[in-house]
Amino acid sequence: MKKEQIKNILATLDDLYPDEVCFLEHENDWQLLFATILSAQCTDARVNIITKDLYKKYPSLEAFASADIEELEQDVRPAGYFRSKAKHIKECAGELLTRFGGVVPRSIEDLTSLPGVGRKTANVIRTHIYHDDSIVVDTHVKRISRLLGLTDTDDAVKAEFELMKIIPKDHWSRINLQLIDHGRNICISGRPKCNECRLSEYCRYFKKK
């Protein structure tokens, strides 16, 4: 893709979505970390409903680390994959206390060493807690970046590195939320609103219609 096309796509996204904020509600670093773990294969809206009560019941890392695993499973059950998510959150809380002094680490290496934390979750923390420019590749970002010709892979990690090569660093964090918003409101999987899309001229799907 030509640099001018990338520039135009980014300018359009900036115009459409100028003030993007994190969709997952949180008050501190570990709350965002656990909410992101819960968000796998689950909507942010549902996660926010779950965590509203969850963080009242477990107000600290110590509370999560000492939680009864079967009870915690039921607490996060609406998020799906509740057994693995509860296990990861409980273990993660313990490791944050024992290895990192109760602080969510900053480096990608330390973050991905935690239970249940992959590059996507790690980059959410780096973006929203530490404000380090990072590209978060979720299903919306992966799908739309491929449709726009920004990437050419279905692999999230490969897509992350492909985007890092062509997107200016000052847009890395912005494009994450912009493409997510676009995927939820316009480029909806299975029922895209192509006639309303201001990026359709770059879209592989639209060109084939």
SULJOQUI-V393564 format. One line per field, one symbol per residue. ss: DSSP state (H for helix, E for strand, C for the rest). phi: phi as a letter, one per 30 degrees, with the letter a starting at -180 (. if undefined). burial: + if it has 16 or more other C-alpha atoms within 10 Angstrom, else -. Layout:
# SULJOQUI-V393564
ss: ???
phi: ???
burial: ???
This chain:
# SULJOQUI-V393564
ss: CCHHHHHHHHHHHHHHCCCCCCCCCCCCHHHHHHHHHHCCCCCHHHHHHHHHHHHHHCCCHHHHHCCCHHHHHHHHHHHCCHHHHHHHHHHHHHHHHHHCCCCCCCCHHHHHCCCCCCHHHHHHHHHHCCCCCCCCCCHHHHHHHHHCCCCCCCCHHHHHHHHHHHCCHHHHHHHHHHHHHHHHHCCCCCCCCHHHCCCHHHCHHHHHC
phi: .dedddedddddddddbdbdbddddacaddddedddddddhbdddddddddedddddbdadedddcddddddeddceddihdddddddddddedddddcbiicddcddddddddeiccdddddddddccchdebccccddddddddedidbbbccddddedddddcceedcedddeddddddddcbddeibdcddcddcddcddddddd
burial: -----+--++--++--+------+++--++++++++++++---+--++-++--++--+--+--++---+--++-+++-+--+--++++++++++++-----+-+++-+--++-++++++++++++++++--+++++++++++++++++-++-+--++-++-++---+----++++++++++++--+++---+-+----++-++--+---
